[in-house]
């Protein structure tokens, strides 16, 4: 496999970020969205991610985006939570199981202190065993479970909260 380079996302990457995300939407149980999203729908989300505080990272292989991760505010506007961020990550289907997700999560962990983040957490659908395993591999622990809060194609699924201090 070609080497992976992780860099800050630019607006030029948004189309690929959306494409990768929509693969996860169609896969089911990797996100709570049930319909594809558009670039236009994700534009405000992208602009809310100031690279100096809450970056979006792109994993690139062969000049193409093969995955991305983001750090998002927890309880935006509430200063007591400014040191905490939610991590999200998605990998193009053809590149899953090749260490891309691990590299993205570890990169975010390494960068978190510089960004003023001391706690990271991920929210996963409990059927997403690949993400559960990734969180554990990267030193996250199960901090909470909300049973049956999501309904995907008629199936009730819980939310798992995995967290770690950095």
N, C-alpha and C positions, 0 to 999 in steps of 0.2 A: 504494500500500500504506500501511496505517496505520503510525504510528510504533511502534517497539519500545522498551519500557522493560525494563531488566534490574534485578532486585532479588533479595535473598536469599529463598530458598525457605522456606516454613513447612510445618508438618505438614499443613496444609489443602491444600497443593499436591501431596501425595504421590500421590493418585489420578490426576492429570493427568500427573505425571512417569512413572508406571507405564504409563499409556496411550500416551504418546509412545514410551517404550522398547519396548513391545510391538509398535508399528508397525515398529520397526527389526528386532525379532526375526523377524517375519513376512516382511520384505523380504529377509532373508538377507544375509550378508556385511557387515553393519554391526555385528554383535556375535557373540560366540561362543555365546550362549544359543540353544537350538534350540526351546524351548517358552516360551510366555508366562509371565511372572512375576505374582505377586499383590501387592497392597498389603501384605498380612501378611508375605510373604516379604521385602519391601524395607524393612520398618519398622526393623529393626536397622541396616541399611545407612544409612538416613536419620539415625538417632540417633547413629551413629558420626561424622557430619560436623558437628563443632563449627563454627558459622559464624565464630568468631574465628580459626580455624586452617585448617580444611578445609571451606570453604563449598560449598553447592549454590546455584546461581543459576537463576532462572527468567526467560525472555524472555516478555514479555507483550505482546499486541496486542489492542486492543479488550476488555480485561478478561479475556482468556483466555490460558492458558499455551500458547505455540506452540513452545517449546523449553526446554532446560535444559542446564546444564553443572555439573560437579563437580570439585573437587580432592580427590584421595585420597592417603593416605599411601603412600609407597614403602618397603617393608620395615618395616612398623609395629613400634614398640618398639625399633628400632635407632637410637640417637641420632645416629649419623653421617649418617643420611639425612634428618634432620628438615627440611633446607632444600630437599628435592626432593619434588615432587608429580606424580602422574599426572593429566592432564586427560582428562575424558570429556565428550562433548557429543552431544546428540540433538535433532533438529528434526522437528516434526510434518510429515508427508508433504506436506500442502497448502502448507507454507511453505518447503520446500526450494528452494534456488536464488534466494532473495530476500535474502540477506545476514544472515539470523538467526544462522547458525552462526558467521560471521565476527565478528559483534558479541559473541556469547557468548565466543568464544576470546579476542578482544582485551580484553574486560572482565576475564577471568581473568588475562591477562598483566599488565594495568595494576594489578590488585589484589595480585598475587603478592608484590611486595616488602613491602607493608604487612603481609602475613600471615607474613612471614619465609621466603618461598619464593624461591629464587634459580635453581632449575632446574625446568623443566616438561617432561614428556614425554607423548606419546600413543602408545598401542599400537593399531595398525590391522590389520585383515585386508587382505592385499595386493590383493584384488579391489575394495576400497572406494576407487575412484578419486576420488570426490567428497571424501572425507576426506583423501586424500593431497594433493589440490590445495589444500584448505583449510589444511593444515599448512604447506605451502610458502608459500602466500600470507601466512601470519601469521609467517613467519620461522623456522619449524622446519626442521631438516635431518634427513636420514636418518642415524640413529646405529647401526642394526642391523637384521638380518633373521634370523628363524628359519624356515627352509623347511619347508613341509608339516606344521606342528604342529597344524593344525585340520582337522577333517573335517566338512564341511557337505553333507548330502544326497549323500554318497558322493564328494564332490570334496575333494581335499587342497588346503589354502590356507596360505600363510605368514603370519607375523606380522611387521609392520614397526614399528620403534621410531623415532619422530620426536621430537627434543628441541630445546630451546633454553635458553639462559641468559637470565635477565631482570634 
